[in-house]
Amino acid sequence: MKQFSGIKILIITMMTLTACSSTKIFKQKKAEEFAMQPLQSENTISEKEIAHLPDCVKKYLDYSGAVGKSKPQNVSIEFEADMYRKPGDKPMKATSVQYNFYGNYSRLFLMKASKMLIPFRAMHIYRNHQATFRVRVANLFNVVDLKGEELTIAETVTLLNDMCIFVPGNLIDKRLSWKEIDSLSTEVFFVNGIYKVSAKLYFNEKGELINFVSDDRSALQDNGTMKRARWSTPVRDYKEIDGRKIPTYGETIWHYPEGDFTYGVFKLRTIKYNVSK
């Protein structure tokens, strides 16, 4: 019993150290980004500014409440999530917090989870046209430590995904271009630095965005390599939050040749626009 108690105390200590370390790094990166991209004077989005968009996107911006609101300069989002390592696994409960900035595109994402009392921290940092991804276990070692072009392309898709789903007011940005498919779907192209990615957006008759599908994102394989696969994020359960209609439920799905794999189920906890810190 004494040995078990000692192990339990060690695990709890490791969890505490991990939380402190991860939180410190995340806060440091966040403070740096706020210092570089402080809030500017607000710009209210008008009907004229959305006139060039495909009809289904204009309808979405009207439905979501983006028109007549200030164009988001940044956003903070918190989720609770069920994450899966492989099909058939039991979910790993997780929470996440992120900050996205839309002057110089940046995305800071921290996920906290634990399995069998062992804490995991996943950190995505996308700044200055470069991305890194690290997963750390118990503040002892990295089980994932990635950077490079393929990861940056993948994270550029993720940034576009966040914008389409949670920050539709920024779809008026000139770094986006469009190719209308039909009355309920369109293709969007996003350029950031040397990277260009695209996705297909699907809407319902109400004007809600219901799915985002891209072939430009890569999945991390067990051997540490990145492999291109179709990626989709169906969303639903729109709710009005501070005058904006926002989906509160979403899934992240890899579409592999052998079958679809839903590796994440996300529920929105909080979302705030144009925060100062």
PyRosetta script that sets phi, psi and omega in degrees:
from pyrosetta import init, pose_from_sequence

init()
pose = pose_from_sequence("MKQFSGIKILIITMMTLTACSSTKIFKQKKAEEFAMQPLQSENTISEKEIAHLPDCVKKYLDYSGAVGKSKPQNVSIEFEADMYRKPGDKPMKATSVQYNFYGNYSRLFLMKASKMLIPFRAMHIYRNHQATFRVRVANLFNVVDLKGEELTIAETVTLLNDMCIFVPGNLIDKRLSWKEIDSLSTEVFFVNGIYKVSAKLYFNEKGELINFVSDDRSALQDNGTMKRARWSTPVRDYKEIDGRKIPTYGETIWHYPEGDFTYGVFKLRTIKYNVSK")
pose.set_psi(1, -40.6)
pose.set_omega(1, 179.6)
pose.set_phi(2, -62.5)
pose.set_psi(2, -40.2)
pose.set_omega(2, 179.9)
pose.set_phi(3, -64.0)
pose.set_psi(3, -41.5)
pose.set_omega(3, 178.5)
pose.set_phi(4, -63.1)
pose.set_psi(4, -41.3)
pose.set_omega(4, 179.4)
pose.set_phi(5, -63.0)
pose.set_psi(5, -39.2)
pose.set_omega(5, 179.0)
pose.set_phi(6, -64.4)
pose.set_psi(6, -41.2)
pose.set_omega(6, 177.6)
pose.set_phi(7, -63.9)
pose.set_psi(7, -41.7)
pose.set_omega(7, 180.0)
pose.set_phi(8, -62.3)
pose.set_psi(8, -42.8)
pose.set_omega(8, 178.7)
pose.set_phi(9, -63.8)
pose.set_psi(9, -40.4)
pose.set_omega(9, 179.6)
pose.set_phi(10, -62.4)
pose.set_psi(10, -43.7)
pose.set_omega(10, 179.9)
pose.set_phi(11, -63.0)
pose.set_psi(11, -44.4)
pose.set_omega(11, 179.5)
pose.set_phi(12, -62.5)
pose.set_psi(12, -40.6)
pose.set_omega(12, 178.0)
pose.set_phi(13, -62.7)
pose.set_psi(13, -44.1)
pose.set_omega(13, 178.6)
pose.set_phi(14, -61.6)
pose.set_psi(14, -40.5)
pose.set_omega(14, 178.6)
pose.set_phi(15, -62.3)
pose.set_psi(15, -41.6)
pose.set_omega(15, -179.5)
pose.set_phi(16, -64.8)
pose.set_psi(16, -44.4)
pose.set_omega(16, 179.5)
pose.set_phi(17, -63.0)
pose.set_psi(17, -40.9)
pose.set_omega(17, 179.6)
pose.set_phi(18, -62.5)
pose.set_psi(18, -46.5)
pose.set_omega(18, -179.1)
pose.set_phi(19, -59.7)
pose.set_psi(19, -44.2)
pose.set_omega(19, -179.0)
pose.set_phi(20, -63.6)
pose.set_psi(20, -46.1)
pose.set_omega(20, -177.9)
pose.set_phi(21, -63.0)
pose.set_psi(21, -48.3)
pose.set_omega(21, -178.3)
pose.set_phi(22, -63.4)
pose.set_psi(22, -43.8)
pose.set_omega(22, -179.6)
pose.set_phi(23, -63.2)
pose.set_psi(23, -40.6)
pose.set_omega(23, -179.9)
pose.set_phi(24, -62.3)
pose.set_psi(24, -46.6)
pose.set_omega(24, -179.8)
pose.set_phi(25, -63.3)
pose.set_psi(25, -45.4)
pose.set_omega(25, -178.5)
pose.set_phi(26, -62.5)
pose.set_psi(26, -44.1)
pose.set_omega(26, 179.1)
pose.set_phi(27, -63.1)
pose.set_psi(27, -37.3)
pose.set_omega(27, 178.7)
pose.set_phi(28, -63.6)
pose.set_psi(28, -47.6)
pose.set_omega(28, 179.1)
pose.set_phi(29, -63.1)
pose.set_psi(29, -39.6)
pose.set_omega(29, 179.4)
pose.set_phi(30, -64.1)
pose.set_psi(30, -44.3)
pose.set_omega(30, 179.6)
pose.set_phi(31, -62.0)
pose.set_psi(31, -39.8)
pose.set_omega(31, 178.5)
pose.set_phi(32, -62.3)
pose.set_psi(32, -41.7)
pose.set_omega(32, -177.6)
pose.set_phi(33, -69.6)
pose.set_psi(33, -40.5)
pose.set_omega(33, 176.9)
pose.set_phi(34, -64.2)
pose.set_psi(34, -34.9)
pose.set_omega(34, 178.2)
pose.set_phi(35, -67.0)
pose.set_psi(35, -36.8)
pose.set_omega(35, -179.2)
pose.set_phi(36, -81.2)
pose.set_psi(36, -25.6)
pose.set_omega(36, -176.7)
pose.set_phi(37, -130.8)
pose.set_psi(37, 64.7)
pose.set_omega(37, 177.4)
pose.set_phi(38, -67.2)
pose.set_psi(38, 159.9)
pose.set_omega(38, 179.7)
pose.set_phi(39, -63.4)
pose.set_psi(39, 137.2)
pose.set_omega(39, 176.4)
pose.set_phi(40, -104.7)
pose.set_psi(40, 179.5)
pose.set_omega(40, 176.8)
pose.set_phi(41, -60.3)
pose.set_psi(41, 144.2)
pose.set_omega(41, -173.3)
pose.set_phi(42, -80.0)
pose.set_psi(42, 147.0)
pose.set_omega(42, 177.7)
pose.set_phi(43, -121.6)
pose.set_psi(43, 118.6)
pose.set_omega(43, -179.7)
pose.set_phi(44, -81.8)
pose.set_psi(44, 130.7)
pose.set_omega(44, -177.3)
pose.set_phi(45, -76.2)
pose.set_psi(45, 128.4)
pose.set_omega(45, -178.0)
pose.set_phi(46, -109.8)
pose.set_psi(46, 165.6)
pose.set_omega(46, 176.1)
pose.set_phi(47, -61.0)
pose.set_psi(47, -33.8)
pose.set_omega(47, 179.6)
pose.set_phi(48, -62.5)
pose.set_psi(48, -36.0)
pose.set_omega(48, -176.7)
pose.set_phi(49, -72.9)
pose.set_psi(49, -17.7)
pose.set_omega(49, 179.7)
pose.set_phi(50, -103.2)
pose.set_psi(50, 3.6)
pose.set_omega(50, -173.3)
pose.set_phi(51, -61.9)
pose.set_psi(51, -28.9)
pose.set_omega(51, -176.4)
pose.set_phi(52, -81.4)
pose.set_psi(52, -8.0)
pose.set_omega(52, -174.5)
pose.set_phi(53, -80.4)
pose.set_psi(53, 155.7)
pose.set_omega(53, 172.7)
pose.set_phi(54, -57.4)
pose.set_psi(54, 152.0)
pose.set_omega(54, -175.3)
pose.set_phi(55, -57.0)
pose.set_psi(55, -40.4)
pose.set_omega(55, -178.6)
pose.set_phi(56, -66.3)
pose.set_psi(56, -30.9)
pose.set_omega(56, 178.2)
pose.set_phi(57, -75.5)
pose.set_psi(57, -40.1)
pose.set_omega(57, 175.8)
pose.set_phi(58, -59.7)
pose.set_psi(58, -43.0)
pose.set_omega(58, 178.8)
pose.set_phi(59, -62.8)
pose.set_psi(59, -38.8)
pose.set_omega(59, 177.8)
pose.set_phi(60, -63.8)
pose.set_psi(60, -44.0)
pose.set_omega(60, 179.5)
pose.set_phi(61, -64.9)
pose.set_psi(61, -39.0)
pose.set_omega(61, 175.5)
pose.set_phi(62, -65.1)
pose.set_psi(62, -47.0)
pose.set_omega(62, -178.5)
pose.set_phi(63, -61.3)
pose.set_psi(63, -43.3)
pose.set_omega(63, -174.9)
pose.set_phi(64, -72.5)
pose.set_psi(64, -13.9)
pose.set_omega(64, -179.7)
pose.set_phi(65, 88.7)
pose.set_psi(65, 11.7)
pose.set_omega(65, -178.3)
pose.set_phi(66, -68.7)
pose.set_psi(66, -37.5)
pose.set_omega(66, -179.3)
pose.set_phi(67, -70.4)
pose.set_psi(67, 131.2)
pose.set_omega(67, -176.7)
pose.set_phi(68, 91.2)
pose.set_psi(68, -6.1)
pose.set_omega(68, 176.3)
pose.set_phi(69, -105.4)
pose.set_psi(69, 164.9)
pose.set_omega(69, 177.1)
pose.set_phi(70, -67.9)
pose.set_psi(70, 140.0)
pose.set_omega(70, 175.9)
pose.set_phi(71, -65.8)
pose.set_psi(71, 126.1)
pose.set_omega(71, -178.2)
pose.set_phi(72, -63.8)
pose.set_psi(72, 130.3)
pose.set_omega(72, 173.8)
pose.set_phi(73, -95.2)
pose.set_psi(73, -26.5)
pose.set_omega(73, 174.0)
pose.set_phi(74, -156.8)
pose.set_psi(74, 170.1)
pose.set_omega(74, 177.1)
pose.set_phi(75, -149.7)
pose.set_psi(75, 143.3)
pose.set_omega(75, 171.1)
pose.set_phi(76, -116.6)
pose.set_psi(76, 136.1)
pose.set_omega(76, -175.3)
pose.set_phi(77, -136.5)
pose.set_psi(77, 137.6)
pose.set_omega(77, 173.6)
pose.set_phi(78, -123.1)
pose.set_psi(78, 136.8)
pose.set_omega(78, 177.8)
pose.set_phi(79, -125.6)
pose.set_psi(79, 157.5)
pose.set_omega(79, 157.7)
pose.set_phi(80, -113.2)
pose.set_psi(80, 146.8)
pose.set_omega(80, -169.6)
pose.set_phi(81, -147.2)
pose.set_psi(81, 155.1)
pose.set_omega(81, 166.5)
pose.set_phi(82, -110.1)
pose.set_psi(82, 121.4)
pose.set_omega(82, -177.2)
pose.set_phi(83, -113.8)
pose.set_psi(83, 143.6)
pose.set_omega(83, -176.6)
pose.set_phi(84, -126.2)
pose.set_psi(84, 132.5)
pose.set_omega(84, 179.4)
pose.set_phi(85, -81.4)
pose.set_psi(85, -34.2)
pose.set_omega(85, 178.3)
pose.set_phi(86, -155.4)
pose.set_psi(86, 161.5)
pose.set_omega(86, -179.8)
pose.set_phi(87, -57.0)
pose.set_psi(87, 136.8)
pose.set_omega(87, 178.8)
pose.set_phi(88, 89.9)
pose.set_psi(88, -12.4)
pose.set_omega(88, 177.8)
pose.set_phi(89, -68.1)
pose.set_psi(89, 154.7)
pose.set_omega(89, 167.9)
pose.set_phi(90, -73.3)
pose.set_psi(90, 145.8)
pose.set_omega(90, -177.7)
pose.set_phi(91, -69.7)
pose.set_psi(91, 148.5)
pose.set_omega(91, 171.4)
pose.set_phi(92, -100.2)
pose.set_psi(92, 119.4)
pose.set_omega(92, -178.9)
pose.set_phi(93, -70.8)
pose.set_psi(93, 137.3)
pose.set_omega(93, -175.7)
pose.set_phi(94, -147.3)
pose.set_psi(94, 160.7)
pose.set_omega(94, 169.5)
pose.set_phi(95, -131.1)
pose.set_psi(95, 153.7)
pose.set_omega(95, 179.7)
pose.set_phi(96, -142.2)
pose.set_psi(96, 154.8)
pose.set_omega(96, 173.4)
pose.set_phi(97, -136.3)
pose.set_psi(97, 142.5)
pose.set_omega(97, 179.1)
pose.set_phi(98, -148.2)
pose.set_psi(98, 156.3)
pose.set_omega(98, 174.9)
pose.set_phi(99, -131.0)
pose.set_psi(99, 125.3)
pose.set_omega(99, 175.0)
pose.set_phi(100, -114.3)
pose.set_psi(100, 140.3)
pose.set_omega(100, 179.9)
pose.set_phi(101, -123.0)
pose.set_psi(101, 144.6)
pose.set_omega(101, -168.5)
pose.set_phi(102, -121.8)
pose.set_psi(102, 9.8)
pose.set_omega(102, 169.2)
pose.set_phi(103, -82.2)
pose.set_psi(103, -77.6)
pose.set_omega(103, 164.6)
pose.set_phi(104, -93.6)
pose.set_psi(104, 111.3)
pose.set_omega(104, -171.1)
pose.set_phi(105, -54.7)
pose.set_psi(105, 124.4)
pose.set_omega(105, 178.0)
pose.set_phi(106, -143.6)
pose.set_psi(106, 150.6)
pose.set_omega(106, 177.6)
pose.set_phi(107, -144.8)
pose.set_psi(107, 121.8)
pose.set_omega(107, 178.1)
pose.set_phi(108, -117.7)
pose.set_psi(108, 121.5)
pose.set_omega(108, -172.6)
pose.set_phi(109, -134.1)
pose.set_psi(109, 129.1)
pose.set_omega(109, 177.6)
pose.set_phi(110, -129.3)
pose.set_psi(110, 123.1)
pose.set_omega(110, 175.5)
pose.set_phi(111, -112.8)
pose.set_psi(111, 136.3)
pose.set_omega(111, 178.2)
pose.set_phi(112, -117.9)
pose.set_psi(112, 131.3)
pose.set_omega(112, 179.9)
pose.set_phi(113, -151.7)
pose.set_psi(113, 168.7)
pose.set_omega(113, 175.1)
pose.set_phi(114, -149.4)
pose.set_psi(114, 150.9)
pose.set_omega(114, 178.0)
pose.set_phi(115, -140.7)
pose.set_psi(115, 123.7)
pose.set_omega(115, -176.2)
pose.set_phi(116, 54.0)
pose.set_psi(116, 43.7)
pose.set_omega(116, 178.3)
pose.set_phi(117, 69.1)
pose.set_psi(117, 5.3)
pose.set_omega(117, 178.1)
pose.set_phi(118, -98.7)
pose.set_psi(118, 121.7)
pose.set_omega(118, -176.8)
pose.set_phi(119, -80.3)
pose.set_psi(119, 143.8)
pose.set_omega(119, 174.2)
pose.set_phi(120, -123.2)
pose.set_psi(120, 143.2)
pose.set_omega(120, 174.5)
pose.set_phi(121, -131.4)
pose.set_psi(121, 125.0)
pose.set_omega(121, 179.0)
pose.set_phi(122, -112.4)
pose.set_psi(122, 123.1)
pose.set_omega(122, -176.0)
pose.set_phi(123, -120.8)
pose.set_psi(123, 119.3)
pose.set_omega(123, 172.5)
pose.set_phi(124, -107.8)
pose.set_psi(124, 126.5)
pose.set_omega(124, 175.8)
pose.set_phi(125, -125.3)
pose.set_psi(125, 122.3)
pose.set_omega(125, 177.9)
pose.set_phi(126, -125.7)
pose.set_psi(126, 108.6)
pose.set_omega(126, -178.6)
pose.set_phi(127, -147.9)
pose.set_psi(127, 146.5)
pose.set_omega(127, 174.0)
pose.set_phi(128, 53.0)
pose.set_psi(128, 41.6)
pose.set_omega(128, 176.6)
pose.set_phi(129, 64.2)
pose.set_psi(129, 23.4)
pose.set_omega(129, 178.6)
pose.set_phi(130, -136.9)
pose.set_psi(130, 147.1)
pose.set_omega(130, -178.1)
pose.set_phi(131, -127.4)
pose.set_psi(131, 146.8)
pose.set_omega(131, 170.5)
pose.set_phi(132, -132.2)
pose.set_psi(132, 152.9)
pose.set_omega(132, 178.6)
pose.set_phi(133, -141.6)
pose.set_psi(133, 123.3)
pose.set_omega(133, 179.2)
pose.set_phi(134, -132.2)
pose.set_psi(134, 136.4)
pose.set_omega(134, 171.5)
pose.set_phi(135, -119.3)
pose.set_psi(135, 122.4)
pose.set_omega(135, -176.1)
pose.set_phi(136, -117.0)
pose.set_psi(136, 140.5)
pose.set_omega(136, -178.7)
pose.set_phi(137, -111.8)
pose.set_psi(137, 121.0)
pose.set_omega(137, 171.2)
pose.set_phi(138, 54.3)
pose.set_psi(138, 28.0)
pose.set_omega(138, 179.6)
pose.set_phi(139, 58.4)
pose.set_psi(139, 23.4)
pose.set_omega(139, -176.6)
pose.set_phi(140, -109.4)
pose.set_psi(140, -41.8)
pose.set_omega(140, -177.6)
pose.set_phi(141, -158.7)
pose.set_psi(141, 157.6)
pose.set_omega(141, 176.2)
pose.set_phi(142, -88.4)
pose.set_psi(142, 127.9)
pose.set_omega(142, 172.8)
pose.set_phi(143, -92.2)
pose.set_psi(143, -18.1)
pose.set_omega(143, 173.6)
pose.set_phi(144, -137.5)
pose.set_psi(144, 133.0)
pose.set_omega(144, 177.6)
pose.set_phi(145, -150.4)
pose.set_psi(145, 91.9)
pose.set_omega(145, -171.0)
pose.set_phi(146, -118.7)
pose.set_psi(146, 150.5)
pose.set_omega(146, 168.8)
pose.set_phi(147, -158.3)
pose.set_psi(147, 177.8)
pose.set_omega(147, 178.0)
pose.set_phi(148, 115.7)
pose.set_psi(148, 177.8)
pose.set_omega(148, -170.8)
pose.set_phi(149, -64.0)
pose.set_psi(149, -46.1)
pose.set_omega(149, -176.6)
pose.set_phi(150, -63.9)
pose.set_psi(150, -38.9)
pose.set_omega(150, 176.4)
pose.set_phi(151, -66.4)
pose.set_psi(151, -42.2)
pose.set_omega(151, -179.1)
pose.set_phi(152, -63.4)
pose.set_psi(152, -39.1)
pose.set_omega(152, 175.8)
pose.set_phi(153, -61.2)
pose.set_psi(153, -45.6)
pose.set_omega(153, -180.0)
pose.set_phi(154, -60.8)
pose.set_psi(154, -43.0)
pose.set_omega(154, -178.2)
pose.set_phi(155, -72.4)
pose.set_psi(155, -26.6)
pose.set_omega(155, 174.0)
pose.set_phi(156, -65.8)
pose.set_psi(156, -38.4)
pose.set_omega(156, 174.3)
pose.set_phi(157, -62.9)
pose.set_psi(157, -42.3)
pose.set_omega(157, 179.9)
pose.set_phi(158, -62.6)
pose.set_psi(158, -40.8)
pose.set_omega(158, 177.4)
pose.set_phi(159, -61.7)
pose.set_psi(159, -43.3)
pose.set_omega(159, 177.0)
pose.set_phi(160, -62.7)
pose.set_psi(160, -40.9)
pose.set_omega(160, 179.2)
pose.set_phi(161, -60.3)
pose.set_psi(161, -47.0)
pose.set_omega(161, 177.5)
pose.set_phi(162, -57.6)
pose.set_psi(162, -42.9)
pose.set_omega(162, -177.2)
pose.set_phi(163, -65.1)
pose.set_psi(163, -45.4)
pose.set_omega(163, -178.8)
pose.set_phi(164, -63.7)
pose.set_psi(164, -39.5)
pose.set_omega(164, -173.6)
pose.set_phi(165, -85.9)
pose.set_psi(165, -44.4)
pose.set_omega(165, -170.2)
pose.set_phi(166, -110.5)
pose.set_psi(166, -14.9)
pose.set_omega(166, -177.2)
pose.set_phi(167, -134.0)
pose.set_psi(167, 56.1)
pose.set_omega(167, -175.1)
pose.set_phi(168, -61.8)
pose.set_psi(168, -21.5)
pose.set_omega(168, 176.9)
pose.set_phi(169, -58.9)
pose.set_psi(169, -25.5)
pose.set_omega(169, -179.2)
pose.set_phi(170, -86.5)
pose.set_psi(170, 3.5)
pose.set_omega(170, 175.8)
pose.set_phi(171, -72.3)
pose.set_psi(171, -5.3)
pose.set_omega(171, 173.7)
pose.set_phi(172, -82.3)
pose.set_psi(172, -5.2)
pose.set_omega(172, -177.2)
pose.set_phi(173, -58.1)
pose.set_psi(173, 138.9)
pose.set_omega(173, -177.4)
pose.set_phi(174, -71.4)
pose.set_psi(174, -11.8)
pose.set_omega(174, 176.9)
pose.set_phi(175, -80.0)
pose.set_psi(175, 0.9)
pose.set_omega(175, 176.4)
pose.set_phi(176, -109.4)
pose.set_psi(176, 143.7)
pose.set_omega(176, 171.3)
pose.set_phi(177, -133.2)
pose.set_psi(177, 164.4)
pose.set_omega(177, -166.8)
pose.set_phi(178, -135.7)
pose.set_psi(178, 151.3)
pose.set_omega(178, 172.1)
pose.set_phi(179, -138.6)
pose.set_psi(179, 105.7)
pose.set_omega(179, -176.2)
pose.set_phi(180, -68.7)
pose.set_psi(180, 136.5)
pose.set_omega(180, 179.2)
pose.set_phi(181, -99.1)
pose.set_psi(181, -56.1)
pose.set_omega(181, 175.4)
pose.set_phi(182, -157.3)
pose.set_psi(182, -166.7)
pose.set_omega(182, -173.3)
pose.set_phi(183, -68.3)
pose.set_psi(183, -16.8)
pose.set_omega(183, -176.8)
pose.set_phi(184, -123.1)
pose.set_psi(184, 12.4)
pose.set_omega(184, 179.5)
pose.set_phi(185, -155.1)
pose.set_psi(185, 154.7)
pose.set_omega(185, -179.7)
pose.set_phi(186, -155.3)
pose.set_psi(186, 161.3)
pose.set_omega(186, 173.6)
pose.set_phi(187, -109.0)
pose.set_psi(187, 137.8)
pose.set_omega(187, 179.2)
pose.set_phi(188, -119.2)
pose.set_psi(188, 140.4)
pose.set_omega(188, 179.0)
pose.set_phi(189, -119.3)
pose.set_psi(189, 133.0)
pose.set_omega(189, -174.2)
pose.set_phi(190, -127.1)
pose.set_psi(190, 126.8)
pose.set_omega(190, 179.0)
pose.set_phi(191, -115.4)
pose.set_psi(191, 126.4)
pose.set_omega(191, 173.7)
pose.set_phi(192, -137.5)
pose.set_psi(192, 109.2)
pose.set_omega(192, -174.5)
pose.set_phi(193, 65.6)
pose.set_psi(193, -129.1)
pose.set_omega(193, -179.3)
pose.set_phi(194, -88.4)
pose.set_psi(194, -0.5)
pose.set_omega(194, -173.1)
pose.set_phi(195, -102.2)
pose.set_psi(195, 133.3)
pose.set_omega(195, 176.5)
pose.set_phi(196, -129.0)
pose.set_psi(196, 125.8)
pose.set_omega(196, 179.9)
pose.set_phi(197, -130.2)
pose.set_psi(197, 166.8)
pose.set_omega(197, 179.9)
pose.set_phi(198, -144.6)
pose.set_psi(198, 165.1)
pose.set_omega(198, 177.0)
pose.set_phi(199, -156.7)
pose.set_psi(199, 157.7)
pose.set_omega(199, 171.7)
pose.set_phi(200, -102.6)
pose.set_psi(200, 133.4)
pose.set_omega(200, 179.6)
pose.set_phi(201, -109.5)
pose.set_psi(201, 136.1)
pose.set_omega(201, -178.9)
pose.set_phi(202, -122.1)
pose.set_psi(202, 135.3)
pose.set_omega(202, -175.5)
pose.set_phi(203, -123.8)
pose.set_psi(203, 161.0)
pose.set_omega(203, 170.7)
pose.set_phi(204, -102.4)
pose.set_psi(204, 179.1)
pose.set_omega(204, -176.5)
pose.set_phi(205, -64.7)
pose.set_psi(205, -25.6)
pose.set_omega(205, 179.7)
pose.set_phi(206, -71.0)
pose.set_psi(206, -22.1)
pose.set_omega(206, -175.6)
pose.set_phi(207, 107.5)
pose.set_psi(207, 4.0)
pose.set_omega(207, 179.3)
pose.set_phi(208, -80.3)
pose.set_psi(208, 137.2)
pose.set_omega(208, 167.4)
pose.set_phi(209, -71.8)
pose.set_psi(209, 128.0)
pose.set_omega(209, -177.2)
pose.set_phi(210, -117.8)
pose.set_psi(210, -15.3)
pose.set_omega(210, 176.4)
pose.set_phi(211, -160.6)
pose.set_psi(211, 151.2)
pose.set_omega(211, 178.1)
pose.set_phi(212, -130.2)
pose.set_psi(212, 124.8)
pose.set_omega(212, -176.0)
pose.set_phi(213, -131.2)
pose.set_psi(213, 128.2)
pose.set_omega(213, 179.9)
pose.set_phi(214, -136.9)
pose.set_psi(214, 144.9)
pose.set_omega(214, 174.5)
pose.set_phi(215, -104.2)
pose.set_psi(215, 10.7)
pose.set_omega(215, -174.7)
pose.set_phi(216, -102.5)
pose.set_psi(216, 6.8)
pose.set_omega(216, -177.0)
pose.set_phi(217, -107.0)
pose.set_psi(217, 146.3)
pose.set_omega(217, -178.7)
pose.set_phi(218, -112.1)
pose.set_psi(218, 144.2)
pose.set_omega(218, 178.6)
pose.set_phi(219, -98.8)
pose.set_psi(219, 140.0)
pose.set_omega(219, 177.2)
pose.set_phi(220, -75.3)
pose.set_psi(220, 125.9)
pose.set_omega(220, -179.9)
pose.set_phi(221, -92.9)
pose.set_psi(221, 164.7)
pose.set_omega(221, -178.6)
pose.set_phi(222, -61.1)
pose.set_psi(222, -26.8)
pose.set_omega(222, -179.9)
pose.set_phi(223, -87.3)
pose.set_psi(223, 6.3)
pose.set_omega(223, 176.3)
pose.set_phi(224, 91.1)
pose.set_psi(224, -3.0)
pose.set_omega(224, 178.8)
pose.set_phi(225, -88.0)
pose.set_psi(225, 166.7)
pose.set_omega(225, 177.0)
pose.set_phi(226, -110.1)
pose.set_psi(226, 135.2)
pose.set_omega(226, -177.7)
pose.set_phi(227, -130.5)
pose.set_psi(227, 128.5)
pose.set_omega(227, 179.8)
pose.set_phi(228, -63.4)
pose.set_psi(228, 138.5)
pose.set_omega(228, 175.9)
pose.set_phi(229, -157.0)
pose.set_psi(229, 152.3)
pose.set_omega(229, 176.1)
pose.set_phi(230, -64.9)
pose.set_psi(230, 137.9)
pose.set_omega(230, -176.0)
pose.set_phi(231, -129.9)
pose.set_psi(231, 131.6)
pose.set_omega(231, 178.3)
pose.set_phi(232, -135.0)
pose.set_psi(232, 156.4)
pose.set_omega(232, -179.2)
pose.set_phi(233, -138.6)
pose.set_psi(233, 76.8)
pose.set_omega(233, 176.2)
pose.set_phi(234, -62.8)
pose.set_psi(234, 139.9)
pose.set_omega(234, -178.8)
pose.set_phi(235, -132.2)
pose.set_psi(235, 157.5)
pose.set_omega(235, 179.5)
pose.set_phi(236, -162.5)
pose.set_psi(236, -170.1)
pose.set_omega(236, 177.8)
pose.set_phi(237, 58.3)
pose.set_psi(237, 59.4)
pose.set_omega(237, 177.6)
pose.set_phi(238, -68.6)
pose.set_psi(238, 137.7)
pose.set_omega(238, 175.4)
pose.set_phi(239, -134.6)
pose.set_psi(239, 152.1)
pose.set_omega(239, 178.8)
pose.set_phi(240, -87.5)
pose.set_psi(240, 124.8)
pose.set_omega(240, 179.5)
pose.set_phi(241, -129.7)
pose.set_psi(241, 114.5)
pose.set_omega(241, -178.7)
pose.set_phi(242, 51.4)
pose.set_psi(242, 43.1)
pose.set_omega(242, 175.7)
pose.set_phi(243, 81.3)
pose.set_psi(243, 4.6)
pose.set_omega(243, 178.6)
pose.set_phi(244, -118.3)
pose.set_psi(244, 137.0)
pose.set_omega(244, 175.9)
pose.set_phi(245, -90.2)
pose.set_psi(245, 122.5)
pose.set_omega(245, -170.3)
pose.set_phi(246, -134.8)
pose.set_psi(246, 136.3)
pose.set_omega(246, 175.1)
pose.set_phi(247, -68.3)
pose.set_psi(247, 139.4)
pose.set_omega(247, -177.1)
pose.set_phi(248, -112.3)
pose.set_psi(248, 0.0)
pose.set_omega(248, 179.0)
pose.set_phi(249, -136.7)
pose.set_psi(249, 135.0)
pose.set_omega(249, 178.1)
pose.set_phi(250, -152.4)
pose.set_psi(250, 159.4)
pose.set_omega(250, 176.7)
pose.set_phi(251, -127.4)
pose.set_psi(251, 151.5)
pose.set_omega(251, 174.3)
pose.set_phi(252, -116.0)
pose.set_psi(252, 123.7)
pose.set_omega(252, -169.8)
pose.set_phi(253, -130.5)
pose.set_psi(253, 130.4)
pose.set_omega(253, 168.4)
pose.set_phi(254, -95.2)
pose.set_psi(254, 133.0)
pose.set_omega(254, 179.0)
pose.set_phi(255, -105.6)
pose.set_psi(255, 89.7)
pose.set_omega(255, -179.0)
pose.set_phi(256, -87.7)
pose.set_psi(256, 158.8)
pose.set_omega(256, 176.4)
pose.set_phi(257, -56.0)
pose.set_psi(257, -33.5)
pose.set_omega(257, -178.2)
pose.set_phi(258, -83.6)
pose.set_psi(258, -6.4)
pose.set_omega(258, 177.9)
pose.set_phi(259, 142.5)
pose.set_psi(259, 164.1)
pose.set_omega(259, -179.4)
pose.set_phi(260, -78.5)
pose.set_psi(260, 145.4)
pose.set_omega(260, 179.4)
pose.set_phi(261, -133.0)
pose.set_psi(261, 110.5)
pose.set_omega(261, 174.9)
pose.set_phi(262, -85.5)
pose.set_psi(262, 107.1)
pose.set_omega(262, -174.9)
pose.set_phi(263, -98.3)
pose.set_psi(263, -9.3)
pose.set_omega(263, 179.1)
pose.set_phi(264, -149.3)
pose.set_psi(264, 138.7)
pose.set_omega(264, 172.9)
pose.set_phi(265, -124.5)
pose.set_psi(265, 120.3)
pose.set_omega(265, -171.4)
pose.set_phi(266, -116.9)
pose.set_psi(266, 138.5)
pose.set_omega(266, 173.3)
pose.set_phi(267, -124.2)
pose.set_psi(267, 128.2)
pose.set_omega(267, -177.0)
pose.set_phi(268, -69.5)
pose.set_psi(268, 131.6)
pose.set_omega(268, 175.2)
pose.set_phi(269, -101.4)
pose.set_psi(269, -52.9)
pose.set_omega(269, 179.1)
pose.set_phi(270, -145.4)
pose.set_psi(270, 153.6)
pose.set_omega(270, 172.5)
pose.set_phi(271, -148.2)
pose.set_psi(271, 133.7)
pose.set_omega(271, -179.0)
pose.set_phi(272, -139.1)
pose.set_psi(272, 140.5)
pose.set_omega(272, -179.0)
pose.set_phi(273, -109.3)
pose.set_psi(273, 147.5)
pose.set_omega(273, 174.8)
pose.set_phi(274, 53.2)
pose.set_psi(274, 54.8)
pose.set_omega(274, 176.9)
pose.set_phi(275, -86.7)
pose.set_psi(275, 154.7)
pose.set_omega(275, -175.1)
pose.set_phi(276, -98.1)
pose.set_psi(276, -11.6)
pose.set_omega(276, 178.9)
pose.set_phi(277, -167.8)
pose.dump_pdb("model.pdb")
